[in-house]
Amino acid sequence: MPAPPAIYRDRRKEFADKITRPVVIFAGCARARKYATNVQPFRAASNYLYFGGPPIEGAALLIEPGSDGSTGCTLFRSRPDFDEILWTGDSACDEEISRASGIDIASLVEVDLLAKTVEKRDAQGLCPPCPTTSQWMNSANIQPAGAEVQLAIIELRLVKGEHELVAMREAARVGIEAHIAAMHACAVGQREADVAAAIMSVYTANECDPSFTPIVSIRGEILHSHVYSNQLKAGDLLLVDSGAETLSGYASDFTRTLPVSGEFTSIQRQLYDTVLRAQQLAIAACVSGARYRDIHDLAARAICEGLVEAECLQGDIDDLVARRAHTLFFCHGLGHLIGLDVHDMEEFGDLAGYASGRTRREPFGDKFLRLDRDLQAGYALTIEPGIYLVPALWANEEMIKPFQDVINRPAVDALLKDNFGGIRIEEVIVVKESGKPEVLSEYLPRTADEVCALVSR
C-alpha cells in the first residue's frame, strides 16, 4: 500500500462528508480463465484500493456518512481455511491489515456479516466487473451507486497526492526500462513477439504487471493491436505502446515508434517530427486552468500543418482544422486520465472525463476524445497524438468524399502501398500549480535521432 494509514483515513473522512447513505466498495474476486480454480491473477478494484482497502480477494469496505475515516468504517474480509493456505499460503493477519489501512482492528469482520450490517439501510455499492461480487451485492440488496457517489469519488481521485505521484514515478521508471529494452530488441528479422518478450521480462524482473496488454506492432494503424505474429522487415515502423503497473496498482503508459532499420525514411522522418512537434506543443500548453479540448485542437492544428508540409493535405490551415481534415490521419483523442488505472476512472465514463455541461463532439476522430476538463494542479494525464494510414478508412468513400478537394491522393496512396502503418508518441504528465507540467517519461528518448541511435545498437 503506497500511502501511510493517515492518508487513507483522511480520504475516507472526506468521502464520508459528501455522502448521505452508506456506501460499500468491493474489492472483487479473481476471474476464472477456463474453470473455477484456474484463475487470472487477482487485482483489487481501484476505488477500493484508493480508500485504503488492503488487496484481499473478496473483501468489501463499508463507509458510513459522517465517518471520521476510522469510526464508521468497516472492512469485511474472509479468513483462509487450512486447505486454502495449503495451496496459496497464508494471508496478512488482522494486526497487519489494521496498521496498513488505518481501520480499527475491531472493525475487521467476516464477510458473512455484510448483508445483516446493511439490511434495510438503503446502502449503495461500487462493484468491479466481477460476476461473483455482483451476485453478492445483489443478494445483500445493495443498490449500484448513483451519480452523487460517483462524482464524490471522481472529485477526490482527479487530483493526485504526493504518495500517488511517488507510486506513479516508480511505474514510470519501470515503463521506461521496458521501452529501452524494446528499442534494443527491435531489429530486422526479429518478430513482434521477440520485442514483446523483452518488455515483459522487464516487468517481471521489477515485480510489476503490464498496465494493459502491450501493443507491439508494425500495423500501427490498428490502434489496439494485441497480435505479435509479424516479422520485422527493413523499412517497417514498429509502434510500441506499453506501461507498467506496480504492486500498489498505479500505472504508466508510454508509446514510441521505432524504425526497424535503425533509420527513418524521408517521409517517415517528416511525419515523425510532425507528431513530436504536436506533442511538445500540447505538453507545454498543459498548465493549470487550460481546457484539455483546446489542447487537443492545438495538437490537431500542428498535425494539419505537418500534413500540408508533407503534401498529404493541401489548402488553408484554418480551413483544414475547421473541417477536421486531420481526423483522416489523427483519428483518436489526444489522451486520457491515468493513475490507479491506465485509463483512470474509465468505469465512470464521461462523468469522470468531462466537466459538467460538456459533451463529446460528434465528428469522427473528435468523438473519441476521452477528456474535456479544465486542468488543475495534480491532474495526471497522457499526451499522445499520432498520424496513421488506415486502409479501411481510405477505402471508405463516404468518409473520404467530403475531403476530396484537400487530399493529395497520390501521396496518400504511396504511403498506403508502402504499408506506412502509424506513428504515435505518448508521455504521462502531471499538471503543476504553475509553470510547465512534470513529464514522468522525461528520460525516455523521443527525438528521431535519439530513437534511431538506440534501435541501431
C-alpha positions in Angstrom: 0.0 0.0 0.0 1.7 3.2 -1.2 0.5 5.6 1.5 0.5 5.7 5.3 -2.7 4.9 7.1 -3.5 8.5 8.0 -3.8 9.3 4.2 -6.5 6.6 3.8 -8.3 7.8 6.9 -8.4 11.3 5.5 -9.7 10.1 2.2 -12.5 8.1 3.8 -13.5 11.1 6.0 -13.6 13.4 3.1 -15.7 11.0 1.1 -18.0 10.4 4.1 -18.7 14.1 4.4 -20.0 14.0 0.8 -22.4 11.0 1.1 -25.9 10.7 2.6 -26.2 6.9 2.5 -23.8 4.0 3.5 -21.5 3.0 0.6 -20.0 -0.4 0.2 -16.9 -0.6 -2.0 -16.0 -4.1 -3.2 -12.5 -5.4 -3.9 -13.7 -8.1 -6.4 -12.5 -11.6 -7.0 -10.1 -13.3 -9.3 -11.7 -14.3 -12.6 -11.8 -17.8 -13.8 -9.9 -18.5 -17.0 -11.4 -21.8 -18.0 -12.6 -23.4 -14.8 -13.1 -22.3 -11.3 -9.7 -23.0 -9.9 -7.7 -21.8 -12.9 -7.9 -18.1 -12.4 -6.4 -14.8 -13.6 -4.2 -13.0 -11.1 -6.2 -11.1 -8.6 -6.1 -7.3 -8.7 -8.3 -5.4 -6.3 -10.7 -2.7 -7.7 -9.2 0.7 -7.9 -11.8 2.6 -5.8 -11.4 0.0 -3.1 -7.6 0.5 -3.1 -7.9 4.3 -3.2 -9.7 4.3 0.2 -7.2 2.0 1.9 -8.8 -1.4 1.2 -5.9 -3.9 1.5 -5.6 -6.2 -1.6 -7.6 -9.1 -0.2 -9.8 -11.0 -2.6 -13.5 -10.9 -1.9 -13.3 -8.1 0.7 -15.6 -5.1 1.0 -15.2 -1.7 2.6 -18.2 0.0 4.2 -18.1 3.8 4.7 -20.8 5.4 6.7 -22.0 9.0 6.2 -20.2 11.3 8.7 -17.4 8.8 9.4 -14.1 10.3 10.7 -12.3 7.8 8.5 -11.9 5.2 11.2 -15.0 5.1 13.3 -17.9 4.4 10.9 -15.7 2.3 8.6 -15.9 -1.5 8.4 -13.7 -3.9 6.4 -15.5 -7.2 5.6 -13.0 -10.0 4.9 -12.8 -13.8 5.0 -10.1 -15.8 6.6 -8.5 -18.6 4.5 -9.1 -22.2 5.8 -6.4 -24.7 6.1 -6.9 -26.1 2.5 -6.6 -22.6 1.0 -3.4 -22.0 3.0 -2.0 -25.2 1.7 -2.4 -24.1 -1.9 -1.9 -20.4 -1.8 -0.2 -19.6 1.5 -1.4 -17.6 4.5 -2.7 -14.1 4.2 -1.9 -10.9 6.2 -3.1 -11.0 9.9 -5.6 -8.6 11.2 -3.0 -6.5 13.0 -1.1 -6.0 9.7 -4.3 -5.1 7.9 -5.3 -2.6 10.6 -1.9 -0.9 10.6 -1.8 -0.6 6.8 -5.4 0.6 6.2 -6.0 2.7 9.3 -9.1 0.8 10.1 -9.6 -0.2 13.8 -9.0 -3.9 14.3 -12.4 -4.2 15.9 -13.9 -3.1 12.6 -12.4 -6.0 10.7 -15.3 -8.5 10.5 -16.3 -11.6 8.5 -17.8 -11.1 5.1 -20.9 -13.1 6.1 -22.0 -10.2 8.2 -22.2 -7.7 5.3 -25.8 -8.4 4.4 -27.0 -8.1 8.0 -25.0 -5.0 8.6 -26.5 -3.1 5.7 -30.0 -4.6 5.9 -32.8 -2.0 5.4 -30.2 0.8 5.3 -30.6 1.8 1.6 -26.9 1.1 1.0 -25.2 1.8 -2.3 -22.3 -0.2 -3.7 -19.4 0.2 -6.1 -18.7 -3.2 -7.7 -16.0 -4.0 -10.2 -16.9 -6.0 -13.3 -16.9 -9.3 -11.4 -19.9 -11.7 -11.6 -19.2 -13.2 -8.2 -19.2 -9.9 -6.5 -22.3 -8.7 -8.4 -24.2 -11.7 -7.1 -23.0 -11.0 -3.6 -24.1 -7.3 -3.9 -27.5 -8.3 -5.2 -28.1 -10.8 -2.5 -27.3 -8.2 0.1 -29.8 -5.8 -1.6 -27.2 -3.2 -2.2 -28.1 -0.8 -5.0 -25.5 0.4 -7.5 -24.0 3.7 -6.5 -25.6 6.7 -8.3 -24.1 9.9 -9.7 -23.8 11.6 -6.3 -21.4 8.9 -5.0 -19.5 8.6 -8.4 -19.0 12.4 -8.5 -17.7 12.4 -5.0 -15.1 9.8 -5.8 -14.2 11.5 -9.1 -13.6 14.8 -7.3 -11.2 13.1 -4.9 -9.3 10.9 -7.4 -8.8 13.6 -10.1 -6.1 15.3 -8.1 -3.1 13.1 -7.3 -1.4 13.4 -3.9 2.3 13.1 -3.4 2.2 9.5 -2.3 0.3 8.7 -5.5 2.9 10.5 -7.6 5.7 8.6 -5.9 4.0 5.4 -7.0 3.4 6.7 -10.5 7.0 7.7 -10.8 8.0 4.2 -9.9 5.6 2.8 -12.6 7.2 5.3 -15.0 10.7 4.1 -14.1 9.8 0.5 -14.9 7.9 1.5 -18.1 10.9 3.5 -19.3 13.2 0.5 -18.7 10.8 -1.7 -20.7 10.7 0.7 -23.6 14.5 0.8 -23.7 14.5 -3.0 -23.8 12.1 -2.8 -26.7 14.4 -0.5 -28.6 17.3 -2.8 -28.1 15.3 -5.8 -29.2 14.0 -4.1 -32.4 15.9 -5.3 -35.4 15.3 -6.6 -38.9 14.5 -10.3 -38.8 13.1 -10.3 -35.2 9.4 -10.8 -34.5 7.0 -8.6 -32.8 6.8 -11.4 -30.2 10.5 -11.0 -29.5 10.1 -7.3 -28.7 7.0 -8.0 -26.6 9.0 -10.7 -24.7 11.8 -8.1 -23.9 9.1 -5.8 -22.5 7.5 -8.4 -20.3 10.8 -9.6 -18.9 11.4 -6.1 -17.5 8.0 -6.1 -15.9 8.5 -9.5 -14.3 12.0 -8.6 -13.1 10.6 -5.5 -11.4 7.6 -7.4 -9.8 5.2 -5.4 -11.9 2.4 -6.3 -14.3 1.7 -4.5 -17.6 -0.8 -1.8 -17.1 -2.6 -3.2 -20.2 -1.7 -5.8 -22.8 1.3 -4.3 -24.6 0.8 -3.1 -28.2 3.9 -4.1 -30.2 3.0 -3.9 -33.9 4.2 -3.0 -37.4 0.5 -2.4 -38.0 0.5 0.8 -36.0 -2.7 1.9 -37.7 -4.5 -0.8 -35.6 -4.8 1.3 -32.5 -5.2 -1.6 -30.0 -3.4 -4.4 -31.8 -2.6 -7.3 -29.5 -1.1 -9.8 -32.0 2.6 -10.4 -32.2 2.9 -12.7 -35.2 4.6 -10.4 -37.7 8.3 -10.4 -38.6 10.1 -7.1 -38.6 11.3 -6.0 -42.1 13.6 -3.3 -43.3 11.6 -0.1 -43.7 8.9 -1.0 -41.2 7.8 1.2 -38.3 7.2 -0.7 -35.1 4.7 1.0 -32.7 5.3 0.1 -29.1 2.6 1.2 -26.6 3.1 -0.2 -23.1 3.3 0.7 -19.4 3.9 -0.8 -16.0 1.5 -1.3 -13.1 3.2 -1.5 -9.7 2.1 -3.8 -6.8 0.2 -0.7 -5.4 -1.9 -0.5 -8.6 -0.5 2.7 -10.1 0.2 2.8 -13.8 2.3 4.2 -16.5 1.6 4.4 -20.3 4.1 5.4 -22.9 4.3 5.0 -26.7 7.3 5.1 -29.0 7.5 4.4 -32.8 10.7 2.7 -33.9 12.3 2.5 -37.3 13.2 -1.2 -37.6 16.1 -0.5 -39.9 17.6 2.0 -37.4 16.8 4.9 -39.7 13.6 6.6 -40.8 12.9 7.1 -44.5 12.5 10.8 -45.5 8.7 10.8 -45.3 8.6 8.7 -42.1 11.0 11.2 -40.5 9.0 14.2 -41.7 5.7 12.7 -40.2 7.5 11.6 -37.0 8.8 15.1 -36.5 5.3 16.4 -37.1 3.8 14.1 -34.3 6.6 15.1 -32.0 6.1 18.8 -32.6 2.4 18.4 -32.0 3.1 16.5 -28.8 5.6 19.0 -27.4 3.3 22.0 -28.1 0.5 20.2 -26.3 2.6 19.3 -23.3 3.7 23.0 -23.0 0.1 24.0 -23.0 -0.9 21.7 -20.1 -1.0 24.4 -17.4 -3.4 24.9 -14.6 -6.7 26.4 -16.0 -6.2 25.3 -19.6 -9.1 23.4 -21.2 -8.0 20.0 -22.4 -10.1 20.1 -25.6 -8.3 23.3 -26.6 -5.0 21.4 -26.2 -6.3 18.6 -28.4 -7.2 21.2 -31.0 -3.7 22.7 -30.7 -2.1 19.4 -31.5 -4.6 18.8 -34.3 -3.6 22.1 -35.9 0.1 21.2 -35.7 -0.6 17.9 -37.4 -2.6 19.6 -40.1 0.4 21.9 -40.7 2.8 18.9 -40.9 0.5 17.1 -43.3 0.4 20.1 -45.6 4.2 20.3 -45.5 4.4 16.6 -46.3 2.0 17.2 -49.2 -0.7 14.8 -47.9 -3.2 17.6 -47.4 -3.5 20.9 -49.3 -5.2 24.2 -48.6 -5.6 26.8 -45.9 -4.7 25.6 -42.4 -7.5 27.3 -40.6 -10.0 25.8 -43.1 -8.5 22.3 -42.8 -8.7 22.5 -39.0 -12.3 23.8 -39.1 -13.3 21.0 -41.4 -11.5 18.4 -39.2 -9.5 17.1 -42.1 -6.8 15.9 -39.8 -9.2 13.2 -38.4 -8.4 11.2 -41.5 -4.9 10.8 -40.1 -5.2 11.6 -36.4 -8.3 9.6 -35.6 -8.4 9.5 -31.8 -8.3 11.8 -28.9 -5.2 13.4 -27.5 -5.1 11.5 -24.3 -6.8 10.3 -21.1 -6.6 10.4 -17.3 -4.1 8.0 -15.6 -3.4 6.9 -12.1 -4.7 3.8 -10.3 -5.9 2.6 -13.7 -4.2 3.2 -17.1 -7.5 4.8 -18.1 -8.2 6.3 -14.7 -11.8 6.1 -13.6 -12.9 4.7 -17.0 -15.7 2.8 -15.2 -17.4 6.2 -14.6 -17.3 7.0 -18.3 -17.7 10.7 -19.3 -18.8 11.6 -15.8 -15.1 11.4 -15.0 -13.6 12.6 -18.2 -15.9 15.5 -19.0 -16.7 18.5 -16.8 -20.3 19.2 -16.0 -22.2 20.6 -19.0 -19.7 19.3 -21.6 -20.3 16.5 -24.1 -18.4 14.8 -26.8 -18.2 16.3 -30.2 -19.9 14.2 -33.0 -17.4 14.2 -35.9 -15.2 11.1 -36.5 -12.0 11.2 -34.6 -13.1 14.0 -32.3 -15.8 11.8 -30.7 -13.0 9.6 -29.3 -11.6 12.4 -27.0 -11.9 10.9 -23.5 -11.1 14.1 -21.6 -12.5 17.6 -21.6 -11.8 19.3 -18.3 -10.1 22.5 -17.2 -6.8 21.2 -15.9 -5.9 21.6 -12.3 -2.6 21.1 -10.4 -2.3 17.3 -9.6 -4.1 16.1 -12.7 -2.2 13.2 -14.3 -2.9 12.5 -18.0 -1.4 11.3 -21.2 -0.5 13.3 -24.3 -0.4 11.0 -27.3 -1.0 12.5 -30.8 -0.5 10.3 -33.8 -0.6 10.0 -37.6 -2.0 6.8 -39.1 -2.8 5.5 -42.6 -5.7 3.2 -42.0 -6.5 1.2 -45.3 -10.2 0.6 -44.3 -10.7 4.3 -43.8 -9.2 5.3 -47.1 -11.3 2.6 -48.8 -14.5 4.2 -47.3 -15.8 6.6 -50.0 -18.4 8.0 -47.7 -15.7 9.2 -45.2 -13.2 10.4 -47.9 -15.7 12.2 -50.2 -16.1 15.4 -48.0 -12.4 16.0 -48.1 -11.5 15.1 -51.7 -10.6 18.7 -52.6 -7.9 18.9 -49.9 -6.4 15.4 -50.1 -3.4 14.7 -52.2 -4.5 11.2 -53.1 -1.3 10.1 -54.9 0.8 10.9 -51.8 -1.6 9.1 -49.5 -1.8 6.1 -51.9 2.0 5.9 -51.9 2.1 5.6 -48.1 -0.7 3.0 -48.2 1.2 1.0 -50.7 4.3 1.1 -48.5 2.3 -0.2 -45.5 3.1 3.0 -43.6 1.1 1.9 -40.5 1.2 4.6 -37.8 3.3 6.9 -35.6 2.3 7.7 -32.1 4.4 9.3 -29.3 3.0 9.3 -25.8 4.0 10.7 -22.5 2.5 10.9 -19.0 2.4 14.4 -17.5 1.3 15.9 -14.2 -0.1 19.4 -14.1 1.7 21.7 -11.7 0.4 24.7 -9.7 2.4 27.0 -12.1 4.7 26.6 -15.0 5.3 23.6 -17.2 4.0 20.1 -16.2 6.1 17.3 -14.9 6.8 14.7 -17.6 7.1 11.3 -15.9 8.7 9.8 -19.0 11.2 12.7 -19.3 14.2 10.2 -19.5 12.7 8.0 -22.2 14.3 9.1 -25.6 11.8 10.6 -28.0 13.5 12.6 -30.8 14.1 10.8 -34.1 17.9 10.9 -33.6 17.7 9.5 -30.1 15.4 6.7 -31.1 17.4 5.8 -34.1 20.6 5.6 -32.0 19.1 3.1 -29.6 17.5 0.9 -32.3 20.6 0.8 -34.4 22.6 -0.5 -31.4 
